[in-house]
C-alpha cells in the first residue's frame, strides 16, 4: 500500500484499560502508513449507568462501550507518554456530556496537555445517529444545555483551543452561526460535512476560521458524486482529513481517507492542504 503523509483530525478514544496494547499497535501501524499526527478525543470521568451510555452512543460505537466508568483523558495521556507518541498524538477533551464546572474542566485539561476540545450539539433525539437527546438523557432543560454549549464555545475562544464540534447544520445552522459571530476568533471544525453540503458551504463562506471534514462518509465519497467532487475542489483550503474512527478499531478505517484524497484528480498542492497543511493551521502548528 502506498505510503501517504497525513494528519487525521477526528479519531475517538472510547478507551478502556484493556485497550493499552491495541492502542500502541494501531498507532505504530498508522505511523508506518504515513501518519504525521492524530487528534484523539477522550472523555473525562462520568458516573454513567451502562444503559445510559448505550442510549447516547451511535450503533457503530456501542460495541466498544465498556460497563465500567473510566477517565479516558488519563489513559490517553499515560499511554501516549509511555509509548513515546507525544509528537504524534494530539489529545482533545470530549466535553459533550459536561453539565457543570465547564471552564474549570477545560482549563484543567489544557494545563494537563489537552490541545483542543470536542463537543456535540444534540439537543433532541437524533434520527441519524439513533441516540437520545443529550439534555433529555442527563435530566437538564434544553435552555440549560444551550447555555452550557455557549460556555464551551466561550472557553475554547478565550483559551485559544481549537474546537471539533458535531452538529447537524440542516437543523441547527442558525444556532451555530449566531455563536460563530459572537466568537469570531474561534477555530472550529464541523465534521461529517455538517450533514448538509449546502449549509456547510454557507458556513465556510461566512466564517474564516471554520473547517470541515468528511468523516464517516467514505462510502459516499467513493461514489464520486459530482457535487462532492466540486465541493472538495473548490473548498480544499477548508477541508481536513478526518475519519471518525475509533483508535482501537481497524487502522484501515483511518487510512481509507488519505488514500481517497490522494486518488482525486487534484493538484498535489491541494491534496497536501487537505491531508496535512490545513490541519497545521487548524491546530496552530508550525508550517
QUINOR-V670797 format. One record per residue. N is the residue number from 1. RES is the residue in one small letter. PHI is phi in radians with two decimals (none if undefined). PSI is psi in whole degrees, 0 to 359 (* if undefined). Layout:
N;RES;PHI;PSI + N;RES;PHI;PSI
This chain:
1;x;none;136 + 2;x;-1.10;136 + 3;x;-1.50;126 + 4;x;-2.21;125 + 5;x;-1.26;131 + 6;x;-2.73;162 + 7;x;-2.14;127 + 8;x;-1.73;122 + 9;x;-1.71;9 + 10;x;-2.69;83 + 11;x;-2.29;139 + 12;x;-1.67;149 + 13;x;-1.49;293 + 14;x;0.79;51 + 15;x;-1.47;147 + 16;x;-2.28;155 + 17;x;-0.92;327 + 18;x;-1.24;350 + 19;x;-1.52;1 + 20;x;-0.96;308 + 21;x;-1.26;326 + 22;x;-1.12;321 + 23;x;-0.98;310 + 24;x;-1.10;313 + 25;x;-1.08;315 + 26;x;-1.17;317 + 27;x;-1.15;323 + 28;x;-1.08;317 + 29;x;-1.07;316 + 30;x;-1.15;321 + 31;x;-1.07;319 + 32;x;-1.10;334 + 33;x;-1.60;0 + 34;x;2.02;4 + 35;x;-1.05;127 + 36;x;-1.66;311 + 37;x;-2.62;160 + 38;x;-2.56;126 + 39;x;-1.44;124 + 40;x;-2.10;124 + 41;x;-1.57;144 + 42;x;-2.44;137 + 43;x;-1.50;140 + 44;x;-1.26;177 + 45;x;-1.16;131 + 46;x;-2.28;135 + 47;x;-1.52;76 + 48;x;-1.88;139 + 49;x;-1.13;145 + 50;x;-1.00;319 + 51;x;-1.20;327 + 52;x;-1.13;317 + 53;x;-1.05;318 + 54;x;-1.12;323 + 55;x;-1.20;341 + 56;x;-1.78;0 + 57;x;-1.88;130 + 58;x;-1.03;160 + 59;x;-0.96;320 + 60;x;-1.31;347 + 61;x;-1.62;333 + 62;x;-0.95;323 + 63;x;-1.07;338 + 64;x;-1.76;2 + 65;x;-1.33;126 + 66;x;-1.57;162 + 67;x;-1.36;331 + 68;x;-1.52;155 + 69;x;-1.74;129 + 70;x;-2.34;163 + 71;x;-1.60;100 + 72;x;-1.15;331 + 73;x;-1.10;324 + 74;x;-1.23;316 + 75;x;-1.04;314 + 76;x;-1.08;315 + 77;x;-1.13;316 + 78;x;-1.14;314 + 79;x;-1.22;322 + 80;x;-1.05;316 + 81;x;-1.19;314 + 82;x;-1.08;320 + 83;x;-1.65;4 + 84;x;1.24;32 + 85;x;-1.69;19 + 86;x;-1.02;327 + 87;x;-1.55;356 + 88;x;-1.84;309 + 89;x;-1.47;128 + 90;x;-2.01;105 + 91;x;-1.39;136 + 92;x;-2.07;134 + 93;x;-1.45;132 + 94;x;-1.63;110 + 95;x;-1.87;17 + 96;x;-1.05;334 + 97;x;-1.85;7 + 98;x;-1.23;138 + 99;x;-2.18;354 + 100;x;-2.67;165 + 101;x;0.88;47 + 102;x;-1.12;302 + 103;x;-1.10;318 + 104;x;-1.03;317 + 105;x;-1.20;316 + 106;x;-1.18;319 + 107;x;-1.11;317 + 108;x;-1.10;322 + 109;x;-1.13;319 + 110;x;-1.11;316 + 111;x;-1.07;324 + 112;x;-1.46;358 + 113;x;2.10;356 + 114;x;-1.18;141 + 115;x;-1.93;3 + 116;x;-3.03;181 + 117;x;-2.23;139 + 118;x;-1.98;130 + 119;x;-2.41;175 + 120;x;-2.69;138 + 121;x;-1.86;100 + 122;x;-2.32;76 + 123;x;-1.39;351 + 124;x;-2.62;166 + 125;x;-0.89;135 + 126;x;-1.88;114 + 127;x;-1.26;331 + 128;x;-1.19;312 + 129;x;-1.49;343 + 130;x;1.04;52 + 131;x;-2.30;161 + 132;x;-1.17;156 + 133;x;-1.17;141 + 134;x;-1.11;315 + 135;x;-1.10;323 + 136;x;-1.12;318 + 137;x;-1.16;325 + 138;x;-1.67;359 + 139;x;1.29;36 + 140;x;-2.16;163 + 141;x;-1.34;159 + 142;x;-1.12;324 + 143;x;-1.07;316 + 144;x;-1.10;317 + 145;x;-1.04;316 + 146;x;-1.14;323 + 147;x;-1.13;321 + 148;x;-1.10;317 + 149;x;-1.09;320 + 150;x;-1.11;323 + 151;x;-1.15;324 + 152;x;-1.08;314 + 153;x;-1.05;315 + 154;x;-1.07;316 + 155;x;-1.15;315 + 156;x;-1.07;319 + 157;x;-1.10;311 + 158;x;-1.14;319 + 159;x;-1.57;3 + 160;x;1.00;46 + 161;x;-1.88;131 + 162;x;-1.15;148 + 163;x;-2.07;124 + 164;x;-1.75;113 + 165;x;-2.32;113 + 166;x;-1.33;127 + 167;x;-2.78;143 + 168;x;-1.58;103 + 169;x;-1.20;338 + 170;x;-1.17;339 + 171;x;-1.85;325 + 172;x;-2.19;28 + 173;x;-1.02;311 + 174;x;-1.06;322 + 175;x;-1.07;311 + 176;x;-1.31;327 + 177;x;-1.06;321 + 178;x;-1.08;318 + 179;x;-1.20;321 + 180;x;-1.17;328 + 181;x;-1.18;326 + 182;x;-1.30;330 + 183;x;-2.17;73 + 184;x;-1.19;338 + 185;x;-1.53;355 + 186;x;-1.16;130 + 187;x;-1.68;124 + 188;x;-2.41;143 + 189;x;-2.03;123 + 190;x;-1.73;107 + 191;x;-1.34;172 + 192;x;1.07;23 + 193;x;0.95;26 + 194;x;1.14;13 + 195;x;1.09;13 + 196;x;-2.76;109 + 197;x;-1.10;323 + 198;x;-1.15;315 + 199;x;-1.28;323 + 200;x;-1.20;329 + 201;x;-1.09;316 + 202;x;-1.03;316 + 203;x;-1.11;316 + 204;x;-1.14;326 + 205;x;-1.18;323 + 206;x;-1.69;342 + 207;x;-2.22;112 + 208;x;-1.06;322 + 209;x;-1.67;22 + 210;x;-1.82;136 + 211;x;-2.21;171 + 212;x;-2.51;161 + 213;x;-2.38;157 + 214;x;-1.71;32 + 215;x;-1.01;144 + 216;x;1.15;15 + 217;x;-2.06;20 + 218;x;-1.07;322 + 219;x;-1.11;320 + 220;x;-1.17;317 + 221;x;-1.07;321 + 222;x;-1.20;348 + 223;x;-1.34;351 + 224;x;0.97;43 + 225;x;-1.06;134 + 226;x;-1.07;325 + 227;x;-1.10;318 + 228;x;-1.25;321 + 229;x;-1.11;319 + 230;x;-1.14;319 + 231;x;-1.05;313 + 232;x;-1.10;317 + 233;x;-1.11;325 + 234;x;-1.42;321 + 235;x;-1.94;30 + 236;x;-1.07;340 + 237;x;-1.37;350 + 238;x;-2.08;7 + 239;x;-1.86;135 + 240;x;-1.96;155 + 241;x;-1.58;111 + 242;x;-2.42;147 + 243;x;-1.97;333 + 244;x;1.14;22 + 245;x;-1.41;171 + 246;x;-1.81;131 + 247;x;-1.09;336 + 248;x;-1.67;7 + 249;x;-1.50;209 + 250;x;-1.40;126 + 251;x;-0.99;332 + 252;x;-1.04;332 + 253;x;-1.12;333 + 254;x;-1.53;314 + 255;x;-1.13;334 + 256;x;-1.01;327 + 257;x;-1.28;310 + 258;x;-1.06;327 + 259;x;-1.23;325 + 260;x;-1.10;308 + 261;x;-1.08;322 + 262;x;-1.13;334 + 263;x;-1.40;348 + 264;x;-1.31;153 + 265;x;-1.46;67 + 266;x;-2.11;155 + 267;x;-1.03;148 + 268;x;-1.02;327 + 269;x;-1.14;324 + 270;x;-1.21;318 + 271;x;-1.06;317 + 272;x;-1.15;327 + 273;x;-1.09;314 + 274;x;-1.17;317 + 275;x;-1.32;330 + 276;x;-2.48;306 + 277;x;-1.18;323 + 278;x;-1.10;324 + 279;x;-1.14;324 + 280;x;-1.03;317 + 281;x;-1.20;314 + 282;x;-0.98;320 + 283;x;-1.67;1 + 284;x;0.99;44 + 285;x;-1.59;156 + 286;x;-1.04;146 + 287;x;-1.11;*
